[in-house]
Amino acid sequence: MVLPWEGSAYSNLLAKEPGRFAAAFSIAGGGNPQTAEKLVDTPLWIFHGSEDAVVPVSYSRNMYNAIRAAGGTKVRYIESFPWQGSNKIAQATPSVGEFMTILASVRA
């Protein structure tokens, strides 16, 4: 499982080695939409604060839309409340129970 907090690291890693990871989460990230077709088979949750002043929310929106356009059905996008930016995004991240749910739904 990939759990990066660093920008587009998740998409770079997943695109470089498709099929290696069972799932991934991105928090206030982004990525290169041209690599979206390499991410369609990996369950992915993307989280971003809609008023993030550090990383534009459009980065995550564009990546999500590119993955969906490439045929991805295992991607979820959660945009937090308007007053939450990168510093408060942890409030919108999955609980332990939600992590366990996604882990149970992916391959061993």
Legacy VTK file of the C-alpha trace (Angstrom):
# vtk DataFile Version 3.0
C-alpha trace
ASCII
DATASET POLYDATA
POINTS 108 float
0.000 0.000 0.000
1.255 3.466 -0.862
0.399 6.266 1.597
2.273 9.354 0.433
1.733 12.853 1.715
4.157 14.253 -0.838
2.439 15.719 -3.888
2.439 13.472 -6.901
4.704 10.785 -5.442
1.888 8.243 -5.415
1.097 8.581 -9.106
4.764 8.568 -10.101
5.366 5.370 -8.145
2.183 3.636 -9.305
2.833 4.570 -12.936
6.421 3.363 -12.724
5.411 -0.037 -11.310
1.780 -0.793 -12.210
0.396 -3.840 -10.438
2.959 -3.805 -7.652
0.775 -2.146 -5.001
-2.556 -3.388 -3.726
-3.909 0.112 -3.021
-2.879 3.735 -2.571
-4.001 6.957 -0.905
-3.124 10.483 -1.943
-3.467 13.430 0.396
-3.294 16.860 -1.255
-1.411 15.399 -4.191
-1.826 15.498 -7.904
0.046 13.720 -10.604
0.563 13.655 -14.314
-2.793 12.937 -15.991
-0.876 11.402 -18.928
-0.031 8.436 -16.665
-3.667 7.823 -15.669
-4.049 4.697 -17.794
-1.379 3.016 -15.661
-3.388 3.682 -12.487
-6.787 2.305 -13.479
-6.309 -1.129 -11.884
-5.084 0.044 -8.470
-7.689 0.939 -5.831
-6.996 4.573 -5.026
-8.416 7.171 -2.631
-7.602 10.793 -3.354
-8.184 13.400 -0.615
-7.846 17.165 -0.965
-9.024 20.306 0.857
-11.087 22.479 -1.465
-9.442 25.671 -0.182
-5.874 24.336 -0.070
-3.549 27.341 -0.372
-0.423 25.193 -0.817
-1.326 22.596 -3.441
-4.084 23.610 -5.887
-7.091 21.311 -5.550
-7.267 21.212 -9.348
-4.235 18.876 -9.301
-6.214 16.177 -7.515
-9.413 16.851 -9.454
-7.563 16.594 -12.775
-5.862 13.349 -11.786
-9.131 11.809 -10.600
-10.912 12.833 -13.812
-8.061 11.486 -15.949
-8.136 8.110 -14.187
-11.921 7.892 -14.620
-11.623 8.889 -18.306
-9.028 6.147 -18.794
-11.533 3.588 -17.508
-10.643 3.589 -13.814
-13.481 2.442 -11.569
-11.461 1.798 -8.410
-10.705 5.438 -7.648
-12.489 7.545 -5.017
-12.173 11.295 -4.668
-13.003 13.044 -1.413
-12.775 16.796 -1.221
-12.920 18.100 2.321
-14.841 21.052 3.608
-13.973 24.463 2.129
-12.135 25.682 5.225
-9.761 22.715 5.234
-6.455 22.991 3.453
-3.402 20.743 3.583
-2.892 21.366 7.288
-6.334 20.096 8.256
-6.810 17.428 5.608
-6.151 14.722 8.191
-9.684 15.322 9.432
-10.984 13.992 6.115
-8.694 10.981 5.824
-9.961 7.466 6.427
-10.462 6.098 9.890
-8.796 2.862 10.955
-12.027 1.055 10.095
-12.059 2.533 6.611
-8.418 1.524 6.090
-9.328 -2.017 7.125
-12.279 -2.025 4.739
-10.153 -1.081 1.737
-7.434 -3.515 2.757
-9.994 -6.297 2.919
-11.203 -5.429 -0.574
-7.837 -5.668 -2.324
-5.693 -8.580 -3.295
-3.343 -10.234 -0.808
LINES 1 109
108 0 1 2 3 4 5 6 7 8 9 10 11 12 13 14 15 16 17 18 19 20 21 22 23 24 25 26 27 28 29 30 31 32 33 34 35 36 37 38 39 40 41 42 43 44 45 46 47 48 49 50 51 52 53 54 55 56 57 58 59 60 61 62 63 64 65 66 67 68 69 70 71 72 73 74 75 76 77 78 79 80 81 82 83 84 85 86 87 88 89 90 91 92 93 94 95 96 97 98 99 100 101 102 103 104 105 106 107
